[in-house]
């Protein structure tokens, strides 16, 4: 038999030698370098959009858009099908009561198709403005706790409306196929016309979002204005004949949504695009966007206290 190893020698070899502790270092008295911190100052005066900051928070903007889409259709049985059902039901109602019983016509275009093309463009603008108008108040917990560009809140609400608009275009394509109506070659102008509607929705929605924080009455005024605006805009009827002395014609001229919606319909279904009126509407949309963002940036530092 082999003799047992010495117990003391074995334990000594197994126990590692004690490590020498290094003395704790005193804190560095020097201030951190600019690379180690981010200084946030409130906006001073009237400022427009900080594109660089929005680009830095682009992932947050995309997350807020997806959050708004999920919240809207969460626990809904039909899900995103509601984005198709709303314009489809309104198309049927207007076609029956105004097209057949009221005698309204879309000219050479079938009236249901004429109505649907206008409703899709109008509902995008109305939903975007309504969602953006209450977005800041609805994000109260987020705004009062952390810093991020506040403009991402109304912008994300408008982005969620873009999602519904793209789904509605699928319904328009199905109805056009059912009536055997091929799209016009002018469909290439749809992105440009939609960009005008998008800028206008961003401007009005951002302005209403800032106003709603201070004046909560806008939560009730906005839906009413959207209902009135649908009938004041030629979404379900054709423009009246040109008559400078006609007061209704003057109202049509000063409504900045008349030309974009008429151009959207003409670019898809065919017809003359009113380029002059569309250019005026584009200028008004840019002016509205600038005013909305300027006022929003002016008062955004007070949101956490007022909301």
Helices and strands as residue ranges (DSSP letters): H 7-14, G 34-36, H 51-56, H 58-73, G 79-81, H 82-94, I 95-100, H 111-133, H 135-138, H 140-143, H 151-179, G 185-189, H 190-214, H 218-232, H 247-254, H 257-269, H 275-299, G 300-302, H 303-306
